Amino acid sequence: MTSPGPDGLVVSQASLDDWKVVGGWAADEGWNPGLSDHPSFFAQDPGGFFIGRVDGEPVSAVSVVNHGADFAFLGFYLVRPDLRGNGYGLATWRTALAHAGDRTVGLDGVVAQQDNYRRSGFELAHRTIRFGGVAPVGEKPSGVRAAEPADHAAIAAYDRACHPADRPAFLESWLTAPGHRAFVRHADGGRLSGYAVLRPARDSLRVGPLFADGDDDAKALFTALAVEAGGRAVAIDVPETNEGAVALVEKLGLTPSFETARMYTGPVRAFAGERVHGVTSLELG
């Protein structure tokens, strides 16, 4: 797909190598992208990444990643700072958004862009707040262990209940990506009661997702992540609607650094929002 835009802008589908440049832009914005994120994003929908070029030079980007027949997620809406105000971002946005077809589209929008998103048909679902800092390293909690390949089917089923769409290709990559450390917790009887992933990033380590049945499960999983972090700073994006999750990170001494808004263009499949103590990624939902 190639689309001409203003002042010589040409928008086309991006390669994984192209996205390394976009990841650098995201880092410059303070988004702290994970070091191994991009291959997992592309695993879900390799055709969902778009880059705008002028005279062959990258100037803008948007991803619109399809999750099945009914849902897509928009992220990486970026324009090089020195070239903003030329219409490059909007032209890239329009080309990328067409990739979603008639699917409901979600995004996590920064404050500065939320009015623009509303004008494009997105409606607020909730605020998401990034908390960061050094979590206290306590005793390794009981009932939590590192995830193994044999756990992946149960993790995928649990994830399906916590997200608006199935994402098996992404999840298989995310659980095994370089540097990613996944943990599971089991309730009495051996039933999976939560899972969490810690991954390396440009600055602090990133937590995502942190999905758990209840606050005790979430605390146990986060404690395991803190042990794994070994005194290094971590960051987690917490839905403001999950009061238990907010209370947990505040009690652990993490502090808010910025906020985004989860927004949708229409209805999404019902999911267990009360289990979402930390979203997977602001770029992919």
MIDOSE-1310 file (N, C-alpha, C; in nm, 2 decimals, decimal comma, always signed):
residues 285
mtsp	+0,08/-0,12/+0,00/+0,00/+0,00/+0,00/+0,09/+0,12/+0,00; +0,07/+0,21/-0,10/+0,14/+0,34/-0,10/+0,05/+0,45/-0,13; +0,06/+0,56/-0,05/-0,03/+0,67/-0,06/+0,05/+0,80/-0,07; +0,03/+0,89/-0,17/+0,09/+1,02/-0,17/+0,03/+1,11/-0,08
gpdg	+0,10/+1,21/-0,02/+0,05/+1,30/+0,07/+0,09/+1,44/+0,04; +0,09/+1,53/+0,14/+0,12/+1,67/+0,12/+0,27/+1,69/+0,10; +0,31/+1,78/+0,01/+0,45/+1,82/-0,01/+0,55/+1,70/-0,03; +0,50/+1,61/-0,12/+0,59/+1,50/-0,15/+0,59/+1,39/-0,06
lvvs	+0,51/+1,39/+0,05/+0,50/+1,28/+0,14/+0,45/+1,15/+0,07; +0,52/+1,04/+0,09/+0,47/+0,91/+0,04/+0,46/+0,82/+0,16; +0,34/+0,76/+0,18/+0,31/+0,67/+0,30/+0,31/+0,53/+0,24; +0,38/+0,44/+0,31/+0,38/+0,30/+0,27/+0,39/+0,21/+0,39
qasl	+0,36/+0,08/+0,37/+0,38/-0,01/+0,48/+0,53/-0,02/+0,52; +0,55/-0,03/+0,65/+0,69/-0,02/+0,70/+0,74/-0,16/+0,73; +0,87/-0,17/+0,72/+0,94/-0,30/+0,75/+0,98/-0,30/+0,90; +1,03/-0,41/+0,95/+1,08/-0,42/+1,09/+1,20/-0,33/+1,10
ddwk	+1,28/-0,32/+1,00/+1,40/-0,23/+1,01/+1,36/-0,08/+1,01; +1,25/-0,05/+0,93/+1,20/+0,09/+0,94/+1,16/+0,12/+1,09; +1,10/+0,02/+1,15/+1,04/+0,05/+1,29/+1,15/+0,07/+1,39; +1,27/+0,03/+1,36/+1,38/+0,07/+1,46/+1,40/+0,22/+1,46
vvgg	+1,38/+0,29/+1,35/+1,39/+0,43/+1,35/+1,27/+0,49/+1,43; +1,15/+0,44/+1,41/+1,04/+0,49/+1,48/+1,05/+0,46/+1,63; +1,11/+0,35/+1,67/+1,14/+0,32/+1,81/+1,23/+0,43/+1,87; +1,32/+0,48/+1,79/+1,41/+0,59/+1,84/+1,33/+0,71/+1,86
waad	+1,24/+0,74/+1,77/+1,15/+0,86/+1,79/+1,07/+0,85/+1,92; +1,01/+0,73/+1,94/+0,94/+0,70/+2,06/+1,02/+0,72/+2,19; +1,14/+0,68/+2,18/+1,23/+0,70/+2,30/+1,26/+0,84/+2,32; +1,28/+0,92/+2,21/+1,30/+1,06/+2,23/+1,18/+1,14/+2,29
egwn	+1,06/+1,08/+2,27/+0,94/+1,13/+2,33/+0,92/+1,10/+2,48; +1,01/+1,01/+2,53/+1,01/+0,97/+2,67/+0,91/+0,85/+2,69; +0,88/+0,78/+2,59/+0,78/+0,67/+2,60/+0,85/+0,54/+2,65; +0,98/+0,54/+2,65/+1,06/+0,42/+2,71/+1,02/+0,29/+2,64
pgls	+1,03/+0,28/+2,51/+0,99/+0,15/+2,44/+1,08/+0,03/+2,49; +1,02/-0,08/+2,49/+1,10/-0,20/+2,52/+1,20/-0,24/+2,41; +1,31/-0,30/+2,45/+1,42/-0,32/+2,36/+1,38/-0,43/+2,26; +1,29/-0,52/+2,29/+1,25/-0,63/+2,21/+1,10/-0,63/+2,17
dhps	+1,04/-0,51/+2,17/+0,90/-0,50/+2,15/+0,86/-0,52/+2,00; +0,94/-0,47/+1,91/+0,89/-0,45/+1,77/+0,86/-0,59/+1,70; +0,95/-0,69/+1,72/+0,92/-0,82/+1,65/+0,79/-0,88/+1,70; +0,76/-0,86/+1,83/+0,63/-0,91/+1,88/+0,51/-0,84/+1,82
ffaq	+0,52/-0,70/+1,81/+0,42/-0,63/+1,74/+0,40/-0,67/+1,60; +0,51/-0,69/+1,53/+0,49/-0,73/+1,39/+0,44/-0,88/+1,38; +0,47/-0,96/+1,48/+0,42/-1,10/+1,47/+0,26/-1,10/+1,47; +0,20/-1,00/+1,53/+0,05/-1,00/+1,53/-0,01/-0,96/+1,40
dpgg	+0,05/-0,86/+1,33/+0,00/-0,81/+1,21/+0,11/-0,73/+1,13; +0,19/-0,80/+1,06/+0,31/-0,74/+0,99/+0,27/-0,63/+0,89; +0,14/-0,63/+0,85/+0,10/-0,53/+0,75/+0,04/-0,40/+0,82; +0,05/-0,39/+0,95/-0,02/-0,29/+1,02/+0,07/-0,17/+1,06
ffig	+0,19/-0,15/+0,99/+0,28/-0,05/+1,03/+0,31/+0,04/+0,91; +0,30/+0,17/+0,93/+0,30/+0,26/+0,82/+0,40/+0,38/+0,85; +0,48/+0,41/+0,74/+0,58/+0,52/+0,76/+0,56/+0,61/+0,64; +0,58/+0,74/+0,67/+0,58/+0,85/+0,57/+0,72/+0,90/+0,54
rvdg	+0,74/+0,91/+0,42/+0,88/+0,96/+0,37/+0,86/+1,08/+0,28; +0,96/+1,17/+0,29/+0,98/+1,28/+0,20/+1,12/+1,27/+0,14; +1,13/+1,26/+0,01/+1,26/+1,24/-0,05/+1,33/+1,12/+0,00; +1,25/+1,02/+0,04/+1,31/+0,90/+0,09/+1,35/+0,90/+0,24
epvs	+1,33/+1,01/+0,30/+1,36/+1,02/+0,45/+1,24/+1,00/+0,53; +1,25/+0,91/+0,64/+1,13/+0,89/+0,72/+1,10/+1,02/+0,80; +0,97/+1,06/+0,80/+0,92/+1,18/+0,87/+0,80/+1,15/+0,96; +0,73/+1,04/+0,94/+0,60/+1,02/+1,02/+0,58/+0,87/+1,03
avsv	+0,49/+0,83/+1,13/+0,46/+0,69/+1,14/+0,33/+0,68/+1,22; +0,26/+0,57/+1,19/+0,14/+0,52/+1,27/+0,14/+0,37/+1,25; +0,10/+0,30/+1,36/+0,07/+0,16/+1,35/-0,08/+0,14/+1,37; -0,14/+0,05/+1,30/-0,28/+0,01/+1,32/-0,28/-0,14/+1,31
vnhg	-0,27/-0,21/+1,42/-0,25/-0,35/+1,42/-0,39/-0,42/+1,44; -0,42/-0,51/+1,35/-0,55/-0,58/+1,35/-0,54/-0,70/+1,45; -0,64/-0,72/+1,53/-0,65/-0,83/+1,62/-0,78/-0,90/+1,58; -0,77/-0,99/+1,49/-0,89/-1,06/+1,45/-0,98/-0,97/+1,36
adfa	-1,11/-1,02/+1,35/-1,20/-0,95/+1,26/-1,27/-0,83/+1,31; -1,26/-0,80/+1,44/-1,35/-0,70/+1,50/-1,27/-0,59/+1,57; -1,14/-0,60/+1,59/-1,07/-0,51/+1,68/-0,93/-0,48/+1,62; -0,89/-0,35/+1,63/-0,76/-0,31/+1,59/-0,71/-0,21/+1,70
flgf	-0,58/-0,19/+1,70/-0,52/-0,10/+1,80/-0,42/-0,01/+1,73; -0,44/+0,12/+1,76/-0,35/+0,23/+1,69/-0,25/+0,27/+1,79; -0,12/+0,29/+1,74/-0,02/+0,34/+1,82/+0,09/+0,41/+1,74; +0,20/+0,45/+1,80/+0,31/+0,51/+1,74/+0,27/+0,63/+1,64
ylvr	+0,18/+0,71/+1,69/+0,14/+0,82/+1,60/+0,25/+0,93/+1,63; +0,34/+0,94/+1,53/+0,46/+1,02/+1,55/+0,50/+1,10/+1,43; +0,55/+1,22/+1,45/+0,61/+1,30/+1,34/+0,74/+1,35/+1,39; +0,84/+1,35/+1,31/+0,97/+1,41/+1,35/+0,95/+1,55/+1,40
pdlr	+1,00/+1,59/+1,51/+0,97/+1,72/+1,57/+1,00/+1,84/+1,48; +1,10/+1,83/+1,40/+1,14/+1,94/+1,32/+1,05/+1,96/+1,19; +0,96/+1,86/+1,17/+0,87/+1,86/+1,06/+0,73/+1,86/+1,09; +0,69/+1,89/+1,22/+0,55/+1,90/+1,26/+0,49/+2,02/+1,20
gngy	+0,35/+2,01/+1,18/+0,28/+2,12/+1,13/+0,27/+2,13/+0,98; +0,31/+2,02/+0,91/+0,31/+2,02/+0,77/+0,20/+1,93/+0,71; +0,12/+1,87/+0,80/+0,02/+1,77/+0,76/+0,06/+1,63/+0,74; +0,19/+1,60/+0,77/+0,24/+1,47/+0,75/+0,18/+1,37/+0,84
glat	+0,15/+1,40/+0,96/+0,10/+1,31/+1,06/-0,05/+1,27/+1,02; -0,13/+1,37/+0,99/-0,27/+1,34/+0,95/-0,28/+1,25/+0,83; -0,19/+1,28/+0,73/-0,20/+1,20/+0,60/-0,15/+1,06/+0,63; -0,06/+1,04/+0,72/-0,01/+0,90/+0,75/-0,12/+0,83/+0,83
wrta	-0,18/+0,91/+0,93/-0,29/+0,86/+1,01/-0,40/+0,80/+0,92; -0,45/+0,88/+0,82/-0,56/+0,84/+0,73/-0,52/+0,71/+0,65; -0,40/+0,70/+0,60/-0,36/+0,58/+0,53/-0,36/+0,46/+0,62; -0,31/+0,48/+0,74/-0,29/+0,37/+0,83/-0,43/+0,32/+0,88
laha	-0,52/+0,42/+0,91/-0,65/+0,38/+0,97/-0,73/+0,30/+0,87; -0,71/+0,32/+0,75/-0,79/+0,24/+0,65/-0,76/+0,09/+0,66; -0,64/+0,06/+0,72/-0,60/-0,08/+0,73/-0,70/-0,15/+0,83; -0,76/-0,08/+0,92/-0,85/-0,14/+1,02/-0,99/-0,18/+0,96
gdrt	-1,02/-0,13/+0,84/-1,15/-0,15/+0,78/-1,26/-0,11/+0,87; -1,36/-0,19/+0,90/-1,47/-0,15/+0,98/-1,46/-0,20/+1,12; -1,34/-0,24/+1,16/-1,31/-0,28/+1,30/-1,32/-0,16/+1,40; -1,36/-0,19/+1,52/-1,34/-0,10/+1,63/-1,20/-0,08/+1,65
vgld	-1,15/+0,05/+1,67/-1,01/+0,08/+1,69/-0,99/+0,14/+1,83; -0,89/+0,09/+1,90/-0,86/+0,14/+2,03/-0,72/+0,21/+2,02; -0,70/+0,30/+2,12/-0,57/+0,36/+2,13/-0,55/+0,41/+2,27; -0,42/+0,44/+2,31/-0,39/+0,50/+2,44/-0,33/+0,64/+2,40
gvva	-0,41/+0,74/+2,41/-0,37/+0,87/+2,36/-0,30/+0,96/+2,46; -0,19/+1,03/+2,42/-0,13/+1,13/+2,51/-0,22/+1,25/+2,52; -0,21/+1,32/+2,63/-0,30/+1,43/+2,66/-0,31/+1,53/+2,55; -0,19/+1,57/+2,49/-0,19/+1,67/+2,39/-0,28/+1,63/+2,26
qqdn	-0,30/+1,51/+2,24/-0,37/+1,46/+2,12/-0,51/+1,42/+2,14; -0,56/+1,42/+2,27/-0,69/+1,36/+2,30/-0,81/+1,43/+2,23; -0,80/+1,57/+2,22/-0,91/+1,64/+2,15/-0,91/+1,60/+2,00; -0,79/+1,58/+1,94/-0,79/+1,54/+1,80/-0,85/+1,40/+1,79
yrrs	-0,82/+1,31/+1,88/-0,88/+1,18/+1,87/-1,03/+1,18/+1,88; -1,08/+1,27/+1,97/-1,23/+1,28/+1,98/-1,29/+1,32/+1,85; -1,22/+1,42/+1,79/-1,28/+1,47/+1,66/-1,27/+1,36/+1,55; -1,19/+1,26/+1,57/-1,18/+1,14/+1,48/-1,27/+1,03/+1,52
gfel	-1,35/+1,05/+1,62/-1,45/+0,95/+1,65/-1,42/+0,86/+1,77; -1,31/+0,89/+1,84/-1,27/+0,81/+1,95/-1,33/+0,86/+2,08; -1,38/+0,77/+2,17/-1,44/+0,81/+2,29/-1,37/+0,75/+2,41; -1,36/+0,83/+2,52/-1,29/+0,79/+2,64/-1,35/+0,67/+2,71
ahrt	-1,26/+0,57/+2,74/-1,30/+0,46/+2,82/-1,25/+0,48/+2,97; -1,12/+0,52/+2,98/-1,06/+0,54/+3,11/-0,92/+0,61/+3,09; -0,87/+0,66/+3,20/-0,74/+0,71/+3,20/-0,64/+0,60/+3,24; -0,52/+0,60/+3,19/-0,42/+0,51/+3,23/-0,30/+0,59/+3,27
irfg	-0,24/+0,55/+3,39/-0,14/+0,63/+3,45/-0,01/+0,55/+3,46; +0,10/+0,60/+3,41/+0,23/+0,53/+3,43/+0,29/+0,57/+3,56; +0,32/+0,46/+3,64/+0,39/+0,47/+3,77/+0,53/+0,41/+3,75; +0,62/+0,48/+3,82/+0,76/+0,43/+3,81/+0,84/+0,45/+3,93
gvap	+0,95/+0,38/+3,94/+1,04/+0,39/+4,06/+1,10/+0,25/+4,09; +1,17/+0,25/+4,20/+1,23/+0,12/+4,24/+1,14/+0,06/+4,35; +1,09/-0,06/+4,31/+1,00/-0,13/+4,40/+1,08/-0,20/+4,50; +1,04/-0,21/+4,63/+1,11/-0,28/+4,73/+1,12/-0,43/+4,70
vgek	+1,24/-0,48/+4,72/+1,27/-0,62/+4,69/+1,24/-0,70/+4,82; +1,13/-0,78/+4,83/+1,10/-0,86/+4,94/+1,13/-1,01/+4,92; +1,07/-1,09/+5,00/+1,09/-1,23/+4,98/+1,02/-1,28/+4,86; +1,07/-1,38/+4,79/+1,01/-1,43/+4,67/+0,88/-1,49/+4,72
psgv	+0,76/-1,45/+4,65/+0,63/-1,50/+4,70/+0,61/-1,65/+4,67; +0,53/-1,71/+4,75/+0,49/-1,85/+4,72/+0,38/-1,84/+4,61; +0,37/-1,95/+4,54/+0,27/-1,97/+4,44/+0,30/-1,90/+4,31; +0,41/-1,84/+4,30/+0,45/-1,77/+4,17/+0,58/-1,84/+4,12
raae	+0,59/-1,86/+3,99/+0,71/-1,92/+3,93/+0,73/-1,86/+3,79; +0,84/-1,88/+3,74/+0,87/-1,84/+3,60/+0,78/-1,93/+3,51; +0,73/-1,86/+3,40/+0,64/-1,93/+3,31/+0,73/-2,03/+3,22; +0,67/-2,14/+3,19/+0,73/-2,24/+3,10/+0,65/-2,26/+2,98
padh	+0,71/-2,32/+2,87/+0,64/-2,34/+2,75/+0,50/-2,41/+2,77; +0,50/-2,50/+2,87/+0,38/-2,58/+2,90/+0,27/-2,49/+2,95; +0,30/-2,37/+3,00/+0,20/-2,28/+3,05/+0,14/-2,19/+2,94; +0,19/-2,19/+2,82/+0,15/-2,09/+2,72/+0,01/-2,10/+2,68
aaia	-0,05/-2,22/+2,68/-0,19/-2,24/+2,64/-0,28/-2,18/+2,75; -0,25/-2,21/+2,87/-0,33/-2,15/+2,98/-0,31/-2,00/+2,99; -0,19/-1,95/+2,96/-0,17/-1,80/+2,96/-0,25/-1,74/+2,85; -0,26/-1,80/+2,73/-0,33/-1,75/+2,62/-0,48/-1,74/+2,65
aydr	-0,53/-1,85/+2,72/-0,67/-1,85/+2,76/-0,70/-1,74/+2,86; -0,61/-1,72/+2,95/-0,63/-1,62/+3,06/-0,62/-1,48/+2,99; -0,53/-1,46/+2,90/-0,52/-1,33/+2,83/-0,64/-1,30/+2,75; -0,70/-1,40/+2,69/-0,82/-1,38/+2,61/-0,93/-1,32/+2,69
achp	-0,94/-1,35/+2,82/-1,04/-1,30/+2,91/-1,01/-1,16/+2,96; -0,89/-1,11/+2,93/-0,85/-0,98/+2,99/-0,83/-0,87/+2,88; -0,86/-0,91/+2,75/-0,82/-0,82/+2,64/-0,94/-0,82/+2,54; -0,96/-0,71/+2,47/-1,08/-0,71/+2,38/-1,07/-0,80/+2,26
adrp	-0,96/-0,87/+2,24/-0,95/-0,96/+2,12/-0,84/-1,06/+2,15; -0,85/-1,17/+2,08/-0,74/-1,27/+2,08/-0,62/-1,22/+2,01; -0,50/-1,26/+2,07/-0,38/-1,21/+2,01/-0,27/-1,32/+2,02; -0,29/-1,44/+1,97/-0,20/-1,55/+1,99/-0,06/-1,54/+1,94
afle	-0,05/-1,48/+1,82/+0,08/-1,47/+1,76/+0,16/-1,37/+1,83; +0,10/-1,26/+1,87/+0,17/-1,16/+1,95/+0,22/-1,22/+2,09; +0,13/-1,29/+2,15/+0,15/-1,34/+2,29/+0,27/-1,45/+2,29; +0,27/-1,53/+2,19/+0,37/-1,64/+2,18/+0,51/-1,57/+2,17
swlt	+0,51/-1,46/+2,09/+0,64/-1,39/+2,07/+0,68/-1,31/+2,20; +0,58/-1,25/+2,26/+0,60/-1,16/+2,38/+0,65/-1,24/+2,50; +0,60/-1,36/+2,51/+0,64/-1,45/+2,63/+0,78/-1,50/+2,62; +0,84/-1,50/+2,49/+0,97/-1,56/+2,47/+1,07/-1,47/+2,41
apgh	+1,03/-1,34/+2,40/+1,13/-1,24/+2,34/+1,25/-1,23/+2,42; +1,36/-1,19/+2,36/+1,49/-1,17/+2,43/+1,47/-1,07/+2,55; +1,51/-1,12/+2,66/+1,51/-1,04/+2,78/+1,38/-1,04/+2,86; +1,27/-1,09/+2,79/+1,14/-1,09/+2,86/+1,13/-1,20/+2,96
rafv	+1,08/-1,17/+3,08/+1,07/-1,27/+3,19/+0,92/-1,27/+3,23; +0,86/-1,39/+3,20/+0,72/-1,41/+3,23/+0,70/-1,49/+3,36; +0,60/-1,46/+3,44/+0,57/-1,53/+3,56/+0,43/-1,56/+3,57; +0,40/-1,68/+3,63/+0,26/-1,72/+3,65/+0,23/-1,74/+3,80
rhad	+0,10/-1,73/+3,83/+0,06/-1,76/+3,97/-0,06/-1,85/+3,96; -0,07/-1,95/+4,05/-0,18/-2,05/+4,05/-0,25/-2,04/+4,18; -0,38/-2,05/+4,17/-0,47/-2,06/+4,29/-0,48/-2,20/+4,33; -0,55/-2,22/+4,44/-0,57/-2,36/+4,49/-0,63/-2,44/+4,38
ggrl	-0,58/-2,56/+4,37/-0,64/-2,65/+4,27/-0,56/-2,64/+4,14; -0,46/-2,55/+4,13/-0,38/-2,54/+4,01/-0,43/-2,45/+3,90; -0,54/-2,38/+3,92/-0,59/-2,29/+3,82/-0,51/-2,17/+3,81; -0,48/-2,13/+3,69/-0,40/-2,00/+3,67/-0,48/-1,88/+3,72
sgya	-0,42/-1,80/+3,81/-0,49/-1,69/+3,87/-0,42/-1,56/+3,83; -0,33/-1,56/+3,74/-0,26/-1,44/+3,69/-0,13/-1,47/+3,62; -0,09/-1,37/+3,54/+0,05/-1,38/+3,48/+0,10/-1,24/+3,46; +0,23/-1,22/+3,45/+0,29/-1,09/+3,43/+0,42/-1,11/+3,36
vlrp	+0,46/-1,00/+3,29/+0,58/-1,00/+3,21/+0,67/-0,88/+3,24; +0,80/-0,90/+3,26/+0,89/-0,79/+3,29/+0,99/-0,79/+3,17; +1,01/-0,67/+3,11/+1,10/-0,66/+2,99/+1,20/-0,55/+3,00; +1,31/-0,56/+2,94/+1,41/-0,45/+2,93/+1,36/-0,34/+2,84
ards	+1,39/-0,21/+2,87/+1,35/-0,10/+2,79/+1,46/+0,00/+2,79; +1,44/+0,12/+2,72/+1,55/+0,22/+2,71/+1,59/+0,27/+2,84; +1,49/+0,29/+2,93/+1,52/+0,35/+3,06/+1,49/+0,24/+3,17; +1,39/+0,26/+3,25/+1,35/+0,16/+3,35/+1,29/+0,04/+3,28
lrvg	+1,30/-0,07/+3,35/+1,23/-0,20/+3,31/+1,08/-0,17/+3,30; +1,02/-0,24/+3,21/+0,87/-0,22/+3,19/+0,80/-0,35/+3,23; +0,68/-0,33/+3,30/+0,59/-0,43/+3,34/+0,47/-0,43/+3,25; +0,44/-0,54/+3,19/+0,32/-0,55/+3,11/+0,31/-0,67/+3,03
plfa	+0,20/-0,74/+3,04/+0,09/-0,71/+3,12/+0,11/-0,75/+3,27; +0,02/-0,71/+3,35/+0,01/-0,76/+3,49/-0,14/-0,79/+3,50; -0,18/-0,91/+3,47/-0,32/-0,96/+3,47/-0,33/-1,05/+3,59; -0,43/-1,03/+3,68/-0,45/-1,12/+3,80/-0,59/-1,11/+3,84
dgdd	-0,63/-1,23/+3,91/-0,77/-1,24/+3,95/-0,81/-1,13/+4,06; -0,72/-1,10/+4,15/-0,74/-1,01/+4,25/-0,62/-0,94/+4,30; -0,63/-0,86/+4,40/-0,52/-0,78/+4,45/-0,41/-0,86/+4,51; -0,44/-0,97/+4,58/-0,34/-1,06/+4,64/-0,26/-1,12/+4,53
daka	-0,33/-1,17/+4,42/-0,25/-1,23/+4,31/-0,16/-1,13/+4,24; -0,22/-1,01/+4,23/-0,14/-0,90/+4,16/-0,02/-0,86/+4,24; -0,03/-0,86/+4,38/+0,08/-0,82/+4,46/+0,19/-0,93/+4,46; +0,14/-1,06/+4,46/+0,24/-1,17/+4,45/+0,32/-1,16/+4,32
lfta	+0,25/-1,14/+4,21/+0,32/-1,13/+4,08/+0,41/-1,01/+4,08; +0,37/-0,90/+4,13/+0,45/-0,78/+4,12/+0,58/-0,80/+4,21; +0,56/-0,86/+4,33/+0,67/-0,89/+4,41/+0,77/-0,98/+4,34; +0,73/-1,08/+4,27/+0,82/-1,16/+4,19/+0,89/-1,08/+4,08
lave	+0,82/-0,98/+4,02/+0,89/-0,90/+3,92/+0,99/-0,81/+3,99; +0,96/-0,76/+4,11/+1,06/-0,68/+4,18/+1,18/-0,75/+4,22; +1,16/-0,88/+4,26/+1,28/-0,97/+4,29/+1,36/-0,98/+4,16; +1,30/-1,01/+4,05/+1,37/-1,02/+3,92/+1,44/-0,89/+3,88
aggr	+1,38/-0,78/+3,91/+1,44/-0,65/+3,88/+1,56/-0,62/+3,96; +1,57/-0,67/+4,08/+1,69/-0,66/+4,16/+1,73/-0,52/+4,20; +1,63/-0,44/+4,23/+1,66/-0,30/+4,27/+1,67/-0,20/+4,15; +1,65/-0,25/+4,03/+1,64/-0,16/+3,92/+1,50/-0,09/+3,91
avai	+1,49/+0,03/+3,85/+1,37/+0,10/+3,84/+1,27/+0,02/+3,74; +1,14/+0,03/+3,77/+1,04/-0,03/+3,69/+0,94/+0,07/+3,66; +0,86/+0,04/+3,55/+0,75/+0,13/+3,51/+0,63/+0,04/+3,47; +0,51/+0,08/+3,51/+0,39/+0,01/+3,48/+0,28/+0,10/+3,45
dvpe	+0,20/+0,07/+3,35/+0,08/+0,15/+3,31/-0,04/+0,10/+3,37; -0,11/+0,17/+3,46/-0,22/+0,12/+3,54/-0,35/+0,19/+3,50; -0,45/+0,11/+3,47/-0,58/+0,17/+3,44/-0,63/+0,24/+3,57; -0,67/+0,36/+3,56/-0,72/+0,44/+3,68/-0,84/+0,37/+3,74
tneg	-0,92/+0,30/+3,66/-1,04/+0,24/+3,71/-1,02/+0,12/+3,80; -0,90/+0,07/+3,80/-0,87/-0,05/+3,89/-0,81/+0,01/+4,01; -0,89/+0,04/+4,11/-0,85/+0,11/+4,23/-0,75/+0,03/+4,31; -0,77/-0,10/+4,31/-0,67/-0,19/+4,38/-0,53/-0,19/+4,32
aval	-0,53/-0,18/+4,19/-0,40/-0,17/+4,12/-0,33/-0,04/+4,15; -0,40/+0,07/+4,15/-0,34/+0,20/+4,18/-0,29/+0,20/+4,33; -0,37/+0,15/+4,42/-0,33/+0,14/+4,56/-0,21/+0,06/+4,58; -0,19/-0,05/+4,50/-0,08/-0,14/+4,52/+0,05/-0,07/+4,48
vekl	+0,05/+0,00/+4,36/+0,18/+0,06/+4,32/+0,21/+0,18/+4,41; +0,11/+0,25/+4,45/+0,13/+0,36/+4,54/+0,19/+0,31/+4,68; +0,14/+0,20/+4,73/+0,19/+0,15/+4,85/+0,34/+0,10/+4,84; +0,37/+0,06/+4,72/+0,51/+0,01/+4,69/+0,61/+0,13/+4,66
gltp	+0,55/+0,25/+4,66/+0,64/+0,37/+4,65/+0,66/+0,42/+4,51; +0,58/+0,36/+4,41/+0,60/+0,41/+4,28/+0,52/+0,54/+4,26; +0,56/+0,63/+4,17/+0,50/+0,76/+4,16/+0,46/+0,78/+4,01; +0,35/+0,86/+3,99/+0,30/+0,88/+3,85/+0,40/+0,97/+3,78
sfet	+0,41/+0,94/+3,65/+0,50/+1,02/+3,56/+0,42/+1,09/+3,45; +0,33/+1,02/+3,39/+0,24/+1,08/+3,29/+0,12/+0,99/+3,27; +0,02/+1,04/+3,19/-0,10/+0,97/+3,17/-0,14/+0,97/+3,03; -0,22/+0,87/+2,99/-0,28/+0,86/+2,86/-0,43/+0,83/+2,88
army	-0,50/+0,83/+2,77/-0,64/+0,79/+2,77/-0,67/+0,68/+2,68; -0,73/+0,57/+2,74/-0,78/+0,46/+2,65/-0,91/+0,50/+2,59; -0,91/+0,50/+2,46/-1,02/+0,54/+2,38/-1,05/+0,44/+2,27; -1,18/+0,44/+2,24/-1,23/+0,34/+2,13/-1,32/+0,41/+2,04
tgpv	-1,33/+0,36/+1,91/-1,42/+0,42/+1,81/-1,56/+0,35/+1,82; -1,57/+0,25/+1,90/-1,70/+0,18/+1,90/-1,70/+0,07/+2,01; -1,79/-0,02/+2,01/-1,80/-0,12/+2,12/-1,69/-0,22/+2,10; -1,64/-0,28/+2,21/-1,54/-0,39/+2,21/-1,60/-0,51/+2,28
rafa	-1,54/-0,62/+2,26/-1,58/-0,74/+2,33/-1,56/-0,73/+2,48; -1,65/-0,78/+2,55/-1,64/-0,77/+2,70/-1,52/-0,84/+2,75; -1,45/-0,78/+2,84/-1,33/-0,84/+2,90/-1,33/-0,81/+3,05; -1,24/-0,88/+3,12/-1,24/-0,87/+3,27/-1,14/-0,75/+3,31
gerv	-1,19/-0,63/+3,30/-1,11/-0,51/+3,33/-1,06/-0,51/+3,47; -1,13/-0,58/+3,56/-1,09/-0,58/+3,70/-0,96/-0,66/+3,72; -0,93/-0,74/+3,62/-0,81/-0,82/+3,63/-0,69/-0,75/+3,57; -0,71/-0,64/+3,50/-0,60/-0,57/+3,44/-0,54/-0,47/+3,54
hgvt	-0,43/-0,51/+3,60/-0,36/-0,43/+3,69/-0,24/-0,35/+3,63; -0,21/-0,40/+3,51/-0,11/-0,32/+3,43/-0,13/-0,36/+3,28; -0,15/-0,26/+3,19/-0,17/-0,29/+3,05/-0,04/-0,35/+2,99; -0,06/-0,42/+2,88/+0,05/-0,48/+2,81/+0,15/-0,38/+2,76
slel	+0,10/-0,29/+2,68/+0,18/-0,19/+2,61/+0,09/-0,08/+2,56; +0,13/+0,05/+2,57/+0,05/+0,16/+2,52/+0,04/+0,16/+2,37; +0,13/+0,09/+2,31/+0,14/+0,09/+2,16/+0,05/-0,02/+2,10; +0,02/-0,13/+2,18/-0,06/-0,24/+2,12/-0,17/-0,28/+2,21
g	-0,20/-0,21/+2,32/-0,31/-0,24/+2,40/-0,28/-0,33/+2,51
